[in-house]
Amino acid sequence: MLRKNSLRLREWNYALPGPYFFTICTQKHKDLFYRADIRNTVINVFRWTLIKLETKLHTLVVATDHIHGILSLPEGNKLNLAQVIGSAKVKTTQTLKERYQMCERIWQRSYYDHVMRDEKDFIQKAKYIENHPLKEKGNQYAEWH
């Protein structure tokens, strides 16, 4: 059941296979990912979590206070997008608190998503991610798969 103020499309089944663009912000937009080693940890934990969930990560860019990515849910998967994103957020939080003794809350409650409608849509979002480090003056790290 969607919350009244949900960002999700009411008519869309988020368990359907295919690519999704997502943005997740840190709690209160704090610059928690200011160090390169922390950004690398975020990327590695996301990649590892999505592999375990049999979900393909196409790309991920990490800024100091948010991440953008594109992932694809596979055919016949058992999880929906919210469960995949939620699992990655939980695992990232656990790892960052353990490794870097971060005490504060890491992520905002929700996230933004965009259902990819076609190849043109995918390319547009991929270019956005590719150019994001330039827009943010190089304070992030992007990885493509």
N, C-alpha and C positions, 0 to 999 in steps of 0.2 A: 504494500500500500504506500502510495506516494504522500509525502507531507504536503500540506496545503500550500506552502511556499517553496516547493521543490523546484529545482532547476531542470529536472528531467522532463522529456516529452511524454505527455500522458498516454498517447496512442502508440508509443514505440515499445517493442519488446527488447529490452537491453540484454537478453540472453542470445539474441540472434548473432550468428557468425558475421564477421566482417571487421573492417577497421573503424577505430574510434580515436578522435583527437581528445586530449584531456589537459586540463590545467589544475594544479593543486597549489594552494598558497600556504605559506607558513602562518601560524597563529599570529594575528595582529600585524601581519606583514613584516615580522622581525627578520633582520638579515642574519639568519642562522647558518647559512651556507656560504659564508664569506671566505672560507679557506678551501684551497684546492683539494686537500685530502678529504674534507667533509663532502664536497661535491662528488668526488670519486666514489666515496662510500655510498652516497645516495644512489648513484647510477648502478653500482655493483649490486646493491641490495634489491633494487627494483628489478634488474635483469634476472637475478637468481630467483626471486619470488615468482616472477612471471613464467620462467622456465618450469619451475616446479608445478605451476598451475596450468601448464601446457598452453600458454598464451604467448603469442609472438609480439615482441617489442621491436618496432621498426626504428624508432628514434626517441631520444630523450635529451632535453636540454635543461640544465640546472642553473638558475640564477641565484642570487643571494637570498631571495625571499619567496621563490616559487619555482615550479617545474612545469614544462610543457612536454607532452609526448604523444606518440601515436602507437597504439597497440591493436592487434587483431585477435578477436575471439575465434577459436577454431570451430569447425563443424562438429556438432554433437557434444559440445562442451557442457559441463554440469553447473557452471557458475555464470552469473550475470556480471555486467560491467561493475556495478557497485561492490559486489563481493570481491572481485579481482583488485580493484583500486583500494578497497578497505584492507585487504590482506597485505598489500604492498605498503600502505601507510603504517599499519601495525608493526610489521617487520622492520621497516625503516626506523620507526620510533624506538623500538627495542634496541636496535643496533646502535643508533646514535647516543642513546642514554648510557648504554653499556660502555661503548668505546670512547666517548668524549665527555662523559659525565654531564650531559645536558639535563638540567632539572626541569626546565620549562616545557610546556606543551609544544609539540613540534608543528602539527598541522591544524588548519581550520577544519571545522566540522564537515563541510561538504567539499565539492569540487565542481568544476565546469567541464562539460563534455560536449562534443559535437559529433553527430553520427555522419560518417562519410557517405555521401550520396553516389559518387561516381569517381572515376579516375582523375578528372579535372579538380574536383574537390580535394582529393588526397594530395595531389601535387601542390595545390595552393597552400594547404596546411603544412606540408613538408617544407616548402620554401620559407614559410613563416618561421618555422623552427630553425632552419639552416641560417637564416639571416638574423635571428634573435641575438646572438652574441654581439653583432655589430650595433644593433639598436640599443643594447644595454651597456655599451662601451667595454665589451670584452670580459665582463665579470662572470661569465658562465662557461660551461664546458658541454659540448654536444657530442653525442655518440650515435652512430648509425649502425644498423644491423642488416 
